[in-house]
Amino acid sequence: MKTGRDESARGEPTQRARATERPSETGLAATRQAGALSVAGRLAGFFAITLCLTWLWDDGGGRIAYGRFLKTVAPPLYDLIGFDGARVGAFRQRYVNFVPFVGLLLVTPGLTRRRRILGLLIGLFALFCGHLGLNLTEVGRGRARHLPLVPSLISDTLPFVVWIFVAAPALVRRLLPDSGAGAEAGSVPASERGSRAESESRSAERTQPR
């Protein structure tokens, strides 16, 4: 009788371990569904934010207000850095590149509130400086004035570059989830890791049937 009880008692840990090693298909499906809903929600949030900002820019008077702001602020700044006589051109359609930056930063998961707010302020300032630099590349006179292709492409790409820089920690954790675990494992002292491994080996030996 004792032998049967001992064998059943020894078999319980093995059965429990096997049960824990087998993930529930329902749990995996629920996790995948929650992930898909999260992505869909963030995409919907991004489109909603960008649509609202675009409407405010085009129909809400944002483009006109920002153009007046640049015409007031830019000339003294140009004179201060040595570009005497430089003025703001009539290319307000290029200033709308702040819309994708704000939308991406607001829906990016994993960012702390402090980093999100600071990133928003620093990013908008960087885009403002980009607008000042873009105006300096204007060529031609009168109706023939235009912006060269390369500076225009750089201005269009800048919001995405700034977003990647601000959201880099969150993006790394999303794309490389093992990096966080590796960093945590590397921060544990070698002596502590050795003691953990030894205790785990002892517990495994105890659960094995004799």
Residue, then its C-alpha position, 0 to 999 in steps of 0.5 A: m500500500k505504501t508503495g502505491r501511495d509513494e508512486s502516486a505522490r511521486g507522479e503528481p509533480t510530474q503531472r502538474a509540470r506537464a499540465t503547466e507546460r501545455p498552454s491552453e488553446t483557448g488562452l492563446a486564442a484570447t491573447r491573439q484576439a486581444g492583441a489584434l483588438s489592441v492594434a486595431g484600436r491604436l490604428a483607429g486612434f491614429f486615424a482619428i487624431t490625424l483627421c482631427l488635426t488635418w481638419l484643424w489645419d485646413d478648415g480650422g484656421g491652423r494653417i493661417a495662424y501658423g503662417r502668421f506666427l512664422k512670419t513674425v518669429a522667423p525674420p528676427l531668428y534669421d537675422l540673429i543667425g546671420f541670414d539677413g533678409a531671409r523671409v518666410g515663403a508661401f509654402r504652408q502645405r509643407y508645415v503640416n508634417f507635424v500631423p503624423f508625428v503627433g498621431l504616432l506619438l500619442v498612440t505608441p504603446g509603452l511610453t511613460r507619460r513624462r517621455r511622451i510629453l517631453g517627446l511631443l514638445i521636443g519633437l514639435f520644436a524640432l519640426f519648427c526648426g525644420h520649417l525654418g531651415l526649409n524656408l532657407t532653401e527656397v529658390g526662384r523669384g516671383r511665381a517661379r519660387h519653389l522648394p527643391l526636391v531634396p529639402s522637401l523630402i527631408s522635411d516630409t521624412l523628419p517627423f518619422v525620424v523624430w518619432i523613432f528617436v522619441a519612441a525608441p525604448a518602446l519600439v525596442r521592447r516591442l520588436l525585441p522582447d528578449s532584450g529586456a529579459g536578457a538585460e534583467a538576467g545580466s543584472v543578476p549577480a553570478s553568485e545569485r544565478g549559481s545559487r538559483a541553479e543549484s536550488e532548482s537542480r535539487s528540487a528537480e532531484r527531489t521530484q524524480p521517482r526513486 
